[in-house]
């Protein structure tokens, strides 16, 4: 298995929320899955029901078993409140430890919206501006960087329109880099700015590297790591306390869920204590290394739901700042950390061992988050993609019966 684990390279993860038919009627039976992807048992299909009826866990259990996933989880938020949340499955196929409502889940590229939110906080405090250019932050690199990057603005980096490649070609080398993370990111910037542009400015090209450069710019202006900044400016103000970076099962003892990759027709648990790499190197942080509990994700999405409805979040961000975050100013279908589809904010993320998706619907004041600790993204009939799409659709239908469409 390759040691270089990169987040999704196409629009599939943040715009690929395909509407699929969901559940019907009946009840489910709790069953553990094995490690074979194709050995899911035949189950009775549970009724969709409606939000708040206490049956979400039953639906999650059914969809998990149907797709033979190690674990699956979901949460529905309405008007800033958690209406229902549920989990099903095991932390790893090699463990009997069941997932809990308090467990942490890797969210991959959903981290990008958090990095953009951090940028908004720093803009609001006049530490950086949306129009701040790379050369203004790195004047010492102006002569050595590619000419296209000199006048690239922070907002272009966060909207994937700066022209950067998807990933740093030497990213895997940073697994062995023992320098302080801020030093690593400054070295990364020097490499990135010498790369030939992938595309012209203004053209959309999804790029982890673009977000890595944006995070490094914020570090240089503040003298603090992106991890410390996002904790102080985003997580703490929103009371997100069950959150961190990298693979959540830090000690490799199944106290938290473990990510799984596809190996033939089987799932392979990727442990932090093995020679396998359980996440991307920390240098990629601003593009996708956060893990969080369902409750903390609900708090985060609630803030953006409030902002998407044209309101400020007291003590956090103004309505005007949220409007910048949620507006597709480049006409690409992407704002600053969010895909936009008919007023709905969407994004997904994966480090190839997890799959997380978020949907914010300001029209009916709801937000949905779903996640699984497995990903088979190379499959044309991905079990993880199908199951998470079905769960989103089921939660959406449950919500629409109570809160409208």
N, C-alpha and C positions, 0 to 999 in steps of 0.2 A: 504494500500500500504506500502511496506517495506520502512523503512528509510535508509536502506543501499543500495546505488545505485552504483554498481560496473561496471567498463568497461568490454567490451566483453572478454569472457574467452577462445575463440578458435581462430583458424586461419581464421575463416570466415571473420572477419572484415578487415584484412589486406591483405589476399590473395584471398578472395572470390569475385573477380571482374569478375563475370560470363558474357560471351558474350551472349547478348540477342538481339533478333530482335527489331528494334526501330520503327521509324515513317515512314509514307508513303507519301501521297500527300493530299493537301487540305489546309484548314485554321482552326484556332481555335477561340473559343468564350470565353470571360472572364466570369467566373462563380465562386462564392464563394462556399466553401464546408461547410457542417455542421459538427457536431462532430461525426457522425456515420461513421465508417470506410468503410462500404459496400454500401453507397448510392451514389456512383459516377455516374454522368450523362453520357449518350452516346454522344460522341463528334466527330466532323469531324477531321481526322488525318492530322496534318500539314506535309508538305514536309520536308525532311531532309535538303536540301539546302547545302550551303557551308559556311565555316568560313568567317565571316565579311559581310554577306549579310543582316544583320539587323534583322534576324528572330529567333535568339536564344531565346528571351523572349517568343515568340509565342510557341516554342517547350516546354520550361519550363512550361508555363501555361497549355498546354495540358497534360503533364505528371503529373503535380501536381493534376489536376482535375481528371484525369483517376484513380489515386491512392488515391484520397480524402485526400491529405495531407494538413496541415495548410499552409505551405509555402515550397518553393523549390528554390534553387539558384545554379548558376554555372558560371564558368569563364574559358576561354581558353587563354593560354599564348603561344606565339611563339617568340623565340629568345629574351627573356627578356621583351617583350612588351605584354600588354593586348590587345588581338585581339577582344574579345567580352565577355560581361558578362551580366547576366540577373537575375531577381528575379520575383517571383509571389507568391501571397497569403497574408495571414494576420499574424501579430505577434503572435496572439493567437486566438483560436476559440471563445473565450469569448470577443473579441475586434474587432472593425471595423478598427483598425489601420493597414494599409497595410505595408508590408516590403518594404524597400528602398535599393538602391545600396550601401548606406553607413552603413547599419545595421551590427551588430556583430553577429557571429555564433559560438556556442560551437563546438570545434573540437575534443574533447575526446582524444583518444590515438594518434592522429597525433602530440600531444604534445611530444611524446617520441622522434621523430626525432629532435625536437627542443632541448630537453635535451641532446641528443647525439651531436648536433651541438654546444651547449654550452661547452660540454666536449672537443670537438675539439679545440675550441677557447682557453680554459685553457691549453690544451696540447701545443698548438702553442706558448703560452706565458710562458711555462715551470712552470706552477703553479701545474699541476698534469700530470701524464703520463698514457698512455694506460695500462701499466703494473703495475701501483700502486695497491697494494693489500688492502683489507679491514683491515687487521691487521696493516699495515703500517700507516693507517689513525687513527685506533682505537687500539693502542697498549694496552691500559688499559682494553680492552675487550678480549684480546687474550686467556686468560685462561678460560673465561666463554662461549665463542662462540662455536658453533659446529665446530669440527675439519675441516670439508670440506670447511668452509668459510674462514679459516685463510689466505690461499694463493690465494683466488679468486681475479681476476684482474678486474679493471674498464671495460675493453673491454668485459669481460665475462658477467658482469652485463648488459651491454648495448646490448648484443646479445642474451640475454635470455638463457644463457648456464651455469649459476652459480649454479643452483639447487634449487633456491627459489620457494616457493609456489606462486600461482597466486596472492593472496592477503593476507594481514595481517588479521588473524582471528578476532582480536579486533578492526578492522578499524572503525566500527560504533561508538565505544566509543569516538573517536576523534571529533565527532560532539559537544560534551559537554566540550572539552578541551579548556580552555581559556588562556593557556600559550602562550608565543611568539612562532611563527611558527618554528623557528630554534630549540627551546627547545622541541617542539612536535616531530620534526623529529629525534632528538637525542634519545628521549625515544623510538620512533618507531624502530630505529636501534637496540637498546638493546633488544627489544622484538624479532625482526626478526632474530637476530643472535643466539638466543637460540632455534629457531624452528628446528625440524628435517628437513633435506633436502627433497624436493619433488622428486628429481631425481639426478642421478650422474652428476658430472661436465662434460661439453662437450655435454650433451644431451639437445636438445631444449625443453624448456617449457615456454610458453608465461607468463610473470610475471610482473604485476604492481609493486609488492614488490621489485623486482630487480632494477627497475628504481627509486623507492623511496629511496633505500639504496644508489644508485649512486648519486642522488641529494644531499642527506645528507652528503656524503663524500666531495662533492664540497663545501658545506656550511662550514663544519668543517675546511677545509684547507684555506678558504678565510675569514671566520668570517662574511660572508654576506648570506642573505637568497637566496634560489634558485630563488625566484621571482625577487629580485633585480639583481642578477647575469644575468639572462636570458634577463632582460630588457637592462642592460648595455652592454652585450657582443653580443647579437643577435638582439633584436628588434631595438634598436637605430641605430646600424651600417647599418641596412637594411631599415631604415626609416619607420619602422612599428609603426605607431603612434595611430592607432585606434584599440587597442588591450588591453586585460586584462585577469583576472582570475575569474573562477567561472561562474555562470549563468549571462548572459549579461544584463538581465533586473533587474538591481541591486535594484531599488526602488520599483519594482512591479507595475509600472504605465504604462506599455506597450510602453515605449520609445525605447525598444529594443525587439527583438523576445523572446518568451517564449518557453521552451521545453514542449513536450507533451509525455505522456506515454499512453499505451493501457489499457483501462478499459472495458472489455467485447468487444463489437463491436464499442466502441466509443473512441475518443481521450479525454484525460483529461489534461488540461493545468496545469503545475506544477509551481505555483507561489512562489517566494521567501518570500512573506508575509504570506503564509499559513503555517500550521503545517507541510506540506509536505516538504521534502528536495529537493531543486532544483538542487543540484549537489553533488558530492562526497565531503568529508571533505577536507579542504585545505592541510592536511598533504600528500595527494596523489598527490599533484601538479606536480612533475616531470614526472608522468605517465599519466596525462591527465586532466588538468583543464583550459587550455587556451581557450579564445574566441577571435575572430578576424574578421575584415571586409574582404570582398572579395578582395579588393585592397591590403590589407596587406598580405593575403595569397598568392596573385599573386607575390608580392615582395619576399616572402620567397621561394616559389617554383621556381621562376626565378633564385635565387642564386644557388639552388641545381641543377637546369637544367644546368646552366653554368658549375658547378663542375662535373656533370655527363658526360659532353662532353669533359672533360679533361682539363678544363681551371680554372684559379684562379679567384676569385672575389676580385678585388683590395680593400685593406683596410679591408678585412674580413677574408677569408680563402684561403690558397694555394691550388693548384690543387692536390698536394700530400695528403693534409689533407682531401679533399673531397673524394679522392680515398679510403682512409681508411674507411670513413663513408659509402661508397657505395659498398664495397667489401664483399662478402659472404665468409669470411675466415674460418667459422666453417662448411661449407657445409650443412647448414640447410635450405637454401633459405631465410635467414634473415641476414641483415648486422648489422649496428648500427642505429636502428630506422626505417629501411625500409625493406619491403619484396622485393625480387628480382625474376623476372620471365622473362627470355630471354632478359636480359638487361634493362627491364622496372622496375622502382622503384614504388612501390605501398604501400599504407597503408590506413587504415580506422580507425575510432574512434567513440565511443558512450559512453555516461554516462547513457544509457537506455532511454533518453528523446530527444536525438539528434542523427543524423547519418551523418558523414562527410567522404568523400573519396578523395584521391589524387592519381594521376597517372602522372609520369614523363617519357616521351619517348625521350631519347637523340637521338634516331635514326632519328627522324624527327623534333627535336628541339622544342618539344611542352610539355606543362604540363596542366593538367586539375584538377580543384577542384570543387566538388559538395557537397551540404549540404542541409539537411532538419531539421526543428525543431520538429521532431517527430520520435519515434522509437517503433516498435512492434516486437522486436527481438525474442520473444518467439513463434511467429507464423511461421509455416512452409512455408506459402506464404506471408511473410512480405511485406506489402505495401511500407514501407520505403526502404527496400533493393532492391525491384524490380524497384521502381521509380528511385533511384540513379544509379543503374546499367544501366538502359535504358538511362538515361541522359548522363552518361559517354560514352556509345556506340554511341549515337547521336552526341555528340561533337567530338568524335574521328573520326567518318565518315565525318563530316563536315570539320575537319582539314585535313584529308587525301586527300580530293579532291583538296586542295590548296597546302599543304606542303608535300604530299606523305606519304607513310606508313613507 
